[in-house]
Amino acid sequence: MSEKVFIYQVLPRLFGNDKSVNKENGTIDDNGVGKFSDFDNKALKEIKKMGFTHIWYTGVLEHASKTDYSAYGIQKDHPDVIKGNAGSPYAIRDYYDVSPDLANDVNSRMAEFEALIERTQKNGMKVIIDFVPNHVARQYHSDARPKKAEDFGIDDDTSVFFDPDNNFYYIPDQPLELQFEVQQGDDAYKEFPAKATGNDCFNNKPGITDWYETVKLNYGVNYNNGHSTSFTPIPDTWLKMRDILLYWTAKGVDGFRCDMAEMVPVEFWNWVIPKVKSKKKSLIFIAEVYNPSQYQNYVHWGLFDYLYDKVDLYDTLRDVICGHKPASEITFCWQRIDGLQPKMLNFLENHDEQRIASDFFAGDAFKAIPGMIVTATMNVNPVMLYFGQELGERGMDKEGFSGQDGRTTIFDYWSVTSVRNWRNGGAFGNSGLNDEQLRLRKFYLQLIKIAKEEESIVSGKFFDLMYANYENPEFDSTKQYAFLRSGKKEFLLIVVNFDSQSKDISVQIPENAFSYMGIDSQKVKNAKELLSNKNVVLGSRWDKVLFMSMEAYSGKIIKFSID
């Protein structure tokens, strides 16, 4: 049986920080910082025990920061082009280095990360890191690059907006004028000519809502000439990025989560991914793509292994959980991208999105249980959890730059209380968790175990039951969702209830469902609900209609075994 991928996304900067000061806008000295070494064998065994196959270590690459490491030969950054004291993990300062924040010994930072890769793999998991191809920090400078590697922009012609061999785009003869309060005079940040900003802001006046701390990279697309392309000969940026991917592949990483992949031409991915995979076939490439009309393109031409399923499944489930859409809308998610479903990465939380338990989303982590069951079991594709999600982390701290926005900060030095309590100083265990956290965590671990072990979920067929229940008076298609997953000698009926009330319902199963799954319903001998581990008594007409009681915000995974 093939393996179902479960990814644990975690920021090392936050994960191991046991310092509970949490001063708003605090420095690294005030609030502390997590380290690579916090992922010791004990921590990794705990994560593995939860059922995860991969860890996405977020924020590993050296990025712009207000913390001064110039004593270690690392160029200091100007504070006006940094978000927060810790800085954005997506404003890369050196593609060939790792964040000095995360090392116990700054001079040994790369060796410490290499040890983490080896440690993770020895504990039976694979390592994913960010690859940020669309933009770099405004003051990008690599002091760790190999001798033969030239830095970005060194040979650029800065007198023109576009040149296919330039690494950046320029606004000729214009200084950068940041459109918010900045330092003046000798302390001002100076950039001349101004470079285009990372979010395709092609003028010299980026505002506070722009990605003003970043500079857009040039892959041979002229945005001032109808997006005309110059891909022959191979643009210099392509070559540099290939070498960076090969560098980290040689370090032993197992995959790349490619930030804003759709802002980089698909032709680049088609060219680079096979070259990198020729060195390590098992590598996985995950694309952050938000435009469903481009999904086919980035899978079939771009050659990505997986794409974010944000705009379809995540957005729909969020709306259903919050009562803004009927549960029946979930059907349209898989219908819109039917053939691509195995290529989609499912999730309900990540660093960009608001925490489920935050006041900006559901306000209660338990309300997402039905949505999480759908996320984890609907298809064979990978599933991702964000650290603390399984503990009901609320993300309601006011940390600093990020403010109180329902997200766990990626810009500030901070300690995540729920994770800190679970870690218990590195001892782990349940002593620091309250009853609700224990109950939620138990559900998540149980769900992951089921999704990984059940053949029907890992490699089986999918059959949506909603069309057979729209006219069923004992089934509310605005609040309940039902589907089947089938293996060779078993199948699962999965039903979820998004309602705030308990409901007695029935689920109708059409005859063609069994023929599609290749299952003789007469040979079914027993049934068990897997989340509760309780046997299910089957009535004489169970294969036509099945009656059940559903608690509020709950789900059932009923396994039918065939003789």
N, C-alpha and C positions, 0 to 999 in steps of 0.2 A: 504494500500500500504506500502510495506517495505521501509526502509530509505536507500538512497544511502549515503555512508560514504564519507565525505570530510575532510581531515586532513590538519591542518595548522601547518607546522613545523617551530619552532622558537627557537632561542638561547636567553634565558633570559639575558645572559651576554651582548648581543648586543642590544636587542630590546628596552630597556628603557633607554639606555645611551644617554642622551641629550647633553653631553659635546662634543663640536665640535673641540677640539684641534687636535685630530688624529695625534699625533706624532709617526713617524715610530719607532718601537721597544719601544714604550712608556710603562711605568709602569701603575699600577692601579691608582696611584696618578696623573700621567701625563694625562691619557686619560679617566679616569672614568670607570664605569661599571654599567650595568643594574641590577635591583633588582627584586625579586619576587613581591614586592609591586607595581612595575610598571604595573603589570597586575591587575589593580584595576577594579572596576565594569564598569567604563567608557570604558577602553580598551577592556575588555572582551565582553561588549555589541557591540562594533565596530566589533570585530572579528566574533561574532555570527551573526551580521547583514550581514556580507559578505557571510554567508551561510555555515560556517564550523560546523561540528558536533563533531570534536575531535581536541584537541591541543596536538601536540607532543612537550613537553618541552625538548629541547635538551641540554645536559650538566648539568643536575641537580645533579647527584651523585658527591660526593667529589672526585676530581681528582688532580693529581700532578700539582703543580703550583710554580712559582718562588716568589709569594707573601708570605711573612712570617706571619703565624698565630700562631707561637709557644707561644705567650703570652696568647693564648686561649687554650693551651693544645694540639694543633695540630702539629704533627711532621713536622719539616722542611724538604723540599726535596732538593736533590743535583741538581744544575743547569745543570750539564752535561747530566742528564737523563730526561730532560724536553724539550718539543718543544714549543718555544715561551715563553713569559712572563706569559701569562695566563694559558698555558698548554693545552694539548689535552683533550677534554672531554671523550676520550676513553682510557685514562691511569688512571684507577680508583685507588684511594688511600684508599678509605674506602667504601665498598658496603653498609654499614649501615648508611651512613651520606650524607648530601647534601653540596654543595659547599658553603664555608663561604663567597665567593665573592658576593653571591646573596642575602645575608641577610643584613638588616639594623642594626640588633643587632646580632653579630656573635654567642653569647651565646643562642640566641633564633631562630637559623636558622631552626631547624626542625619544630618548631611551625609555623614559617612563611611559610614554604612549605606546611604544613598541611592546613593552612588557604587558600593558593592558590588553593589546590585541592578542598576544599569546595566551594570557590568562583567561580571557573570554573564550577563546577557542578551546582551550584545555577543559573548560567547564561546559563544553558541549553547545556553545552558541556561536553565531557568526556576527561579524562586526560591520555595521553600516556607518558611513560618515557622510557629511554634507559635501557636495560639490556645488560651488556657487559660480556658475559660468557667465551670468548676464552682467555682473557689475563687481567693482572692487571698491575698497575704501578710497576716499579722495586723496589720501596721502600714501597710497600703496607704495611699498618699498620692500623688496625681498632681500634680506641679509642671509637667508639660509639656502638660496637657490644653488643648484649645481654650477660649477664654474662655466660650463658651456651654455648655460641658460641665460639669455638676456632678459632684463627686466621689462615690464610692460611700459610702453610709451617712450622708451629711450631713443628710438630712431624715428619717431613720428614727425611728420610734417605738420606743424601746428598752425600753419598759415591758411589751411583749408578746412572746411567742415568735414569733408570725407575724402579718404584715400583708402583703397582696399588693403594697403599694407600698414595703415595706421592701426594701433590698438585701441585708440579712443576717438571720439568725435569732439570737434572743437567749435567754439563760437568765435571766429577770428576777430582779433582786435578788440574784444570785449572782456572786461574783468568779471569774475564771479561776484554777483551781488546777492547775497542771501537775504531773503525777504522776511527777516525777523530780527529781533534784538541780538546783536553780536558785539564782540569787542572791537574797539576802534583804535586808530593811530598805530603805534608800533606793535601793539598786541593783536592787531587784526589778522584774520586769516586771509592770505593773499593767493589768488590763483589767476594767472594770466598767460595765455588766453583761457577763458573759462572752458571747462569740459562739460559735455552733456551729462545730465544726471541719470541715475540708474533706472528710473521708472519712465524712460523715454521722454524726459523733459529736455527738449533740444533748444533751450534758451539759456541765457546767463543769469536768470533770476528765479531759481527754485525757491518754493515757499515751504512753510513748516509742515505741510501735508505731503510734500514730495519726499523722495528718498534722498534728501539733500546730502546725506553723509556718504553717498556712493557716486561712482562714475560709471557710465554705460560703456560696455566693451563693444568693439566693432568686429563683426563677423563677416564683413563684406556686403552689408546691406546699406544702400544710400537712402536714408529716410527723407532727404530733401529732393529726391528725384523719383517719386512714386514707388519707393521701396525696391528700386532696381538692384540687381545683385551682381557681384563680381566674385565668383567662386573659383575662377581659373585664371592664373595659377592659384593654388591653395593659399588662402589668406594667412598672414603671419599669426593672427590670434588663434586660428585653428591649430596650428603647429604647437604653439605654446601650451594650449589647453590639453592637447594629446599628451604632451610630455608630463604635465601635472598629473593627469589620470594614471599614466604609467608609473609615475613615481610612487603614488599611494598604493597602487596595486602591488608593486614590488615590496612595499612595507607589510603587506599581508591582509589588507582590508578585503572584505567579502562583498561589498556593495556600495553603491553611491545613491544617495537621495539628491536628485538634481534640482536645485532651487530655481523656480521660475523658468523651467525648461522651455516653455512655449514662447518665451521672449528671445530665444536663440533659434536661428533657422534650423528647420528639420533636416536640411541637407548636411549640416554639421554632424548631427547625431548619427545619421546614416553612414557617414564617413568614419567617425571616431569610435563608435561602440564596437564594431567588429575588430578594429585594430587593438583595442584594449582587451577584449575578450580572447583574442588570439594568445594572450599571455596567461589568461586564467579564465577558462570556459565557464566556470561556475559563478562568476560575478553576476550580480543583479543590478540593474539600473532602474530606479524609480523616478518618474517624472512628475513634477508639480505642474499640472496643466489644468486650467480652469475653463477652457472653452470646449464644450462637447463636440462642436463641429470639427475640432482638430484631433479628437481622440483616435480615429482610424489612422490619420496621418502619422501621429507620433508612435503608434504601435507598429504599423505595417511598414512605413517608410523610415521612421525614426528609430525603429528597432528596440524600443524600450520594453522591458519585461513587465513593468506595472505602471499604472497611472493613478494619481489621486482620484478617488470617487467623491469629490467634494460637491460639485455643482448639482449632481443628480441625487445620489443616495444620502449623503450627509445633510444637504440642505432640506431634502424632503423629510427625512426622519426628524430633524430638528423641528420642522413646522408641525409634524404630526404630534410629537411629544408636547409641544407648546399649545396644541389645540388649534393651530392656524390652518391645517389641512386635514382632510380625511385620510384614514389609514389606507384606503383603496388607491391613493396616489402612489404608493410604493410599487404597485404593479407597473406603472408607466416608467419607473426608473430602469428596470431590467429590459423592458420592451424597447426603450429608446436606444440602448446600447447592447442589445441582446448578445450578439456574437463576441462582444468584448468583455463580458462580465468576468470571465476568469482572469482578465488582465487588470482588473481594478483593485486598488488598495482601499479597503473599507476601514472607516474609523468614526468615532464620535467625539474625539478630542485630539488636538495637537497644539503646538505652541502658538499657532496663528489664531486658533478659535477660542471662544470663551468656554470656560469650564461648565460642564453640565449643571453642577450644583450652584453655580453663581446666580445672582439675582438677575442677570442679563439673559439667562437661558431658562432652565427648568426650576431653579431654586431648590431642587431636591434631587440628589443623585439617584434615588430609587425610581423616580419617574422615567428614567431612561432605560430601565431594565428591559422592557419589551423591545425598544429600539436596538439595544445591544445584542439581544438574542438574534434579531434579524441580521444585524451587522456581521455577526460571527458565523451564522449557519446558512445564510441564503445561497451561498455558492462555494466553489472550491478555492476561491481567491484568498490572498493574504488579508490579515486583520492587524490593525495597529492600536495599541493603547498608549496613552500618555502618562508618564509616571505620576502617581497620586490619584489617577482616575479611579482606580480600584478601591481607594480610600475615601472617595467623595470629596476630594480637595475642592474648595470653593473658589479659589482664585480671587478673593475679595479684599486682599491686602492692598494698601496704597503704598507701593514700594518706592516710587520716585518718578522717573521719566514716564513709565507706562501708566501711572495713575491707577485709580480704582476702576478697572475696566472689565473685570471678570476673567482676566487672563493671568496666568502665572508669568511674571516678568521675564523677558529675555534681555533686558537692557540694564538691570540693576543687580547689585550684590544683595543677596537675600537668602533666607532660610525658609523652606516650605514646611510649615508646622506639621501637617499630617505625615509627610514623608520622614521628617526628623523624629517624630514619635514612633513611627514604625521601625526606623533604623535603630533607635535606642542605643545610640553611641557606637553602632557597629555590631551590637549583639543581636539585633533584630528580635522578632517575637511579637507577641500580642499584648504585652503588659502596658504599653503606652497608648493602645487604641481603645476607643469607647465601643459600646455594644453595636451602635449603628455601623461604625467602620468595620467591625469584625463581621457583621452580617453581610455587608456589601462586598467585602473582600472575598468571603466564602462563596458568594454567588459568582463573582468574576472567575475565580480559580476553577470552580465547578464547570462553568460554561466553557472555558478554554479547554479543560480536560475532555469534555464531551466532544467539542468541535475537532479536537486533534485525534481522538480515538475512534470516532464513528466513521466507518467506511462511507456511509451515505453522504456525510458532510465533506469528507476529504476528497472523494473522487466520484460521487454519485450524481444522478440526474436531479433536475429541479422541475417541479410542476406547481404552478400557481393555482390556488383553489378559489380565488376571489370571484371569478366569473360565475362559478357554480353557486355562489352564496349571496349574490346581490339581491335576489328576491326572497331569500330565506328570512322569515320574520324572527327567527331565533338567533340571528347573526347580524351584528351592527357593523357594516362595512366602513363606517366612519371611525370606529374605535377598535375594531379587531382586524387582524391580518392572519391569513393561514396559507400554508404551502406544504408540499411534500418534498422530501429528499429520498432517493432510493439507491440501494446497493444491490449486490447480487442475491443475497439471501435475507434481506431485511429492508425495511423502509421506515422513514420517520415522518410523523405528522407534527408540524411545528405551528403552534397557534399562540399569538400574543394579544394582550389586551392593554390598550393605551388608556382605557377609561379610568377615571378616579374612583369608580364604583365597582364592587364585585358584581359579576354577571353570570347567570346560568345561560349557556349558549349551546347551539348545535352546529356542527360543521358537516356540510354535505360533500360527499366525495363522488364525482362522476365516474361512470364505468371506464371511460377512455383514459382516466388517470392510471388505472392498473395496467391497461394494455400498453400505454406509453412507457411505463416503468418495467414492463415485462414480468409482472408479478401476478400469480394466481392467488386471489384473496382467500380462496377456500383452503389454502395450505397454511394460512396464518394460525399459529398455535397459541401465542400469548403476546401480551403487550405490557410495557413498563414505561412509566413516566420517569425520565432520566434525571431531571433536576431534583425531584423529591425521592427518587429511587423507590417508588411505590408501584406495585402491580396495578394494571388497569383491567377491570372486568368488562369484557366485550359482550354487547347485546347481540341478538340474533341478526340484526340488520346493520351491524357496525360498519360494514363496507359501503353502506349507502349514506348513513347519517350517524354521527358520533356525538353523544351528549356529554357535556363537561361543565364544571363550575370553574370560573376564572376569577381569581382575586384581582383587586385593583393593581394596575401597573405591574402586570405579571406575564408569564409565558409558560407554556408546556411544550416539552419535547418528548413525544410518545414514540417509543420504538416498538415496531411490530416485527417479530421474528418468524421466519418461514421454516417449515419442516424440511 
